[in-house]
């Protein structure tokens, strides 16, 4: 009777111990979400407001699009990197920005900028130069 109960308690403790590092990592990262969001918001807003960056974005060249306007988002990116350095140690922010953040930035921006990326046809009421002249109304 005691042996199954003891086994269940031990399994429960071992399972909780195995899940603890993942939970701790998740909690630590949750504190960084606001600075990451601020950087991504900056990239989305400035790409959406810059014709050259938007042209790169429409072709799926996100790295180039961010490169056109990247200096405008420098304060947000530096804040994100400082927060990562403070949390995980010197140099962690640069590694995160050049690695995981940059890898996922294109997908995140594509979702946010989707309405601006769609090619839209625009009708015009002006006749083309090679169009036939309008028909004369019949009396």
HUBEL-V180934 format. One record per residue. N is the residue number from 0. BURIAL is I if it has 16 or more other ideal C-beta (glycine too) atoms within 10 Angstrom, else O. D_FIRST is the distance of its C-alpha to the first C-alpha in Angstrom with 1 decimal. Layout:
n | burial | d_first
N | BURIAL | D_FIRST
N | BURIAL | D_FIRST
//
This chain:
n | burial | d_first
0 | O | 0.0
1 | O | 3.8
2 | O | 5.6
3 | O | 6.1
4 | O | 6.8
5 | O | 8.9
6 | O | 10.5
7 | O | 11.4
8 | O | 13.0
9 | O | 14.8
10 | O | 16.1
11 | O | 17.3
12 | O | 19.1
13 | O | 20.6
14 | O | 21.8
15 | O | 23.4
16 | O | 25.0
17 | O | 26.5
18 | O | 27.9
19 | O | 29.3
20 | O | 32.5
21 | O | 33.4
22 | O | 33.0
23 | O | 35.0
24 | O | 37.7
25 | O | 37.9
26 | O | 38.4
27 | O | 41.0
28 | O | 42.9
29 | O | 42.9
30 | O | 45.2
31 | I | 47.6
32 | O | 47.9
33 | O | 50.9
34 | I | 53.0
35 | I | 52.3
36 | O | 53.1
37 | I | 56.4
38 | I | 57.4
39 | I | 56.7
40 | O | 58.5
41 | I | 61.5
42 | I | 61.6
43 | I | 61.4
44 | O | 64.1
45 | I | 66.5
46 | I | 66.2
47 | I | 66.8
48 | O | 69.9
49 | I | 71.4
50 | O | 73.3
51 | O | 73.0
52 | I | 69.3
53 | I | 68.8
54 | O | 70.8
55 | I | 68.4
56 | I | 65.4
57 | O | 66.8
58 | O | 66.9
59 | O | 63.3
60 | O | 64.5
61 | I | 62.3
62 | O | 62.7
63 | O | 66.5
64 | I | 66.2
65 | I | 64.2
66 | O | 66.7
67 | I | 69.6
68 | I | 68.2
69 | I | 65.7
70 | O | 67.8
71 | I | 67.6
72 | I | 63.8
73 | O | 63.8
74 | O | 62.8
75 | I | 59.7
76 | I | 58.8
77 | O | 59.4
78 | I | 57.2
79 | I | 54.4
80 | I | 54.8
81 | O | 55.0
82 | I | 51.8
83 | I | 50.0
84 | I | 51.6
85 | O | 50.4
86 | O | 46.8
87 | O | 46.5
88 | O | 49.3
89 | O | 53.0
90 | O | 54.0
91 | O | 50.9
92 | I | 52.9
93 | O | 55.6
94 | O | 53.0
95 | I | 51.2
96 | I | 54.6
97 | O | 55.9
98 | O | 52.7
99 | O | 50.1
100 | I | 52.2
101 | O | 55.3
102 | O | 53.4
103 | O | 52.1
104 | I | 55.2
105 | I | 57.2
106 | O | 54.5
107 | I | 54.1
108 | I | 57.9
109 | O | 58.4
110 | O | 56.2
111 | I | 57.9
112 | I | 61.5
113 | O | 61.1
114 | O | 63.8
115 | O | 66.3
116 | I | 65.6
117 | O | 66.6
118 | O | 70.1
119 | O | 72.1
120 | O | 75.3
121 | O | 78.0
122 | O | 80.8
123 | O | 84.2
124 | O | 87.2
125 | O | 89.8
126 | O | 91.4
127 | O | 91.3
128 | O | 94.6
129 | O | 95.0
130 | O | 94.3
131 | O | 97.1
132 | O | 99.0
133 | O | 98.1
134 | O | 99.9
135 | O | 102.8
136 | O | 102.3
137 | O | 104.5
138 | O | 107.1
//
